[in-house]
Amino acid sequence: MAKNAGKTECLNYILRRVKNTGKRFALTSIGIDGESRDQVCQTPKPEIEVFEDMIFITSEMHYRDKRLVAEIMDVSTQQTSLGRLVTARAVSSGKVLLSGPADTGSLRTLIHDMKRWDVDTTIVDGALSRLSLSSPAVTEAMVLATGAALSCNIPQLVRKTKYVYDLICLNEAAPDIVRKLMAIEQGVWSIDDEGNIYDLDIPSVFMLENKKDDIFKHGNTLYVAGAISDKLLQFLRQQKQIREITLIMRDFTKMFASMETYYAFVKKGGTIQVLQKSKLLAVCINPQSPDGYCLDSDELRVAMQTSLGIPVYDVKRIENNSQSKI
């Protein structure tokens, strides 16, 4: 949800919990992670620890900086700004800097290729606001990290997180509609009551202005393959048949409208569905802000759980409590 929301702390917690499960895990990143200081805020941050027999994928530059013994398994032909991607197996436990593929297409291919190394699960370390990684087209499940870095006001922090949570939980469209639309990756389309689809000849929602009169000629269900904007939701909200309008998008990561616009559309009676629904495994909180603010962990966790209706975790607090009992 924000930089310094506790993502790396959460990642390390997961890695420590899965290291002795008998399964083989691979680890990579869409950005650069594992550095000891945040490159934007210049604040200390936890480094990433990889355990024995885990596979990790990082750039040539960062592979050289590893602090563990590793066996190189593959060097890709794909170039990144930091060199080729190196796939290696950790022979000993230690710290690494991760810098993986720069785009979701390459990441999807990399995850698929992990089967050749008998990898059971690939963990992808996300990056600030890169919710596209959580698309079901890329990864099968996600963990959402949020915290005081996003807002030091608990009600506001909960509201902002609830918005993303509500998007993640959007219902899928009917299976037959999903099958027909899945291969369509651009444009605006209309679906009639019989399930027939029609190309409205609108390349993107930013070109609706000249087609407003034709958009509902086949029915009140629309599929937008690209980004969902404030302008589109505001236009749909103004229609007299708003309660009959259903807007379908590929997945929750395509929503770029503001929280206020989204809820105004839903409150008016509009419906939003997705072709692919994401699976949320957990929500983790970091009550500490890089500016020095520290929210009450229990108060934040209870407020977040009450709003979302699911368990919420402060992984650092969990581990500290476990160690104190020992």
Secondary structure, 3 states (H helix, E strand, C coil): CCCCCCHHHHHHHHHHHHCCCCCCEEEEECCEECCCECCCCCCECCCEEECCCCEEEEEHHHHHCCECCEEEEEEEEEEECCEEEEEEEECCCEEECEECCCCHHHHHHHHHHHHHHCCCEEEEECCCCCHHHHCCCCCCCEEEEEECCCCCCHHHHHHHHHHHHHHHCCCECCHHHHHHHCCCCCCEEEECCCCCEEEEEECCHHHCHHHCCCCCCCCCEEEECCCECHHHHHHHHCCCCHHHCEEEECCHHHECCCHHHHHHHHHCCCEEEECCCCCEEEEEEECECCCCCECCHHHHHHHHHHHHCCCEECHHHHHHHHHHHC
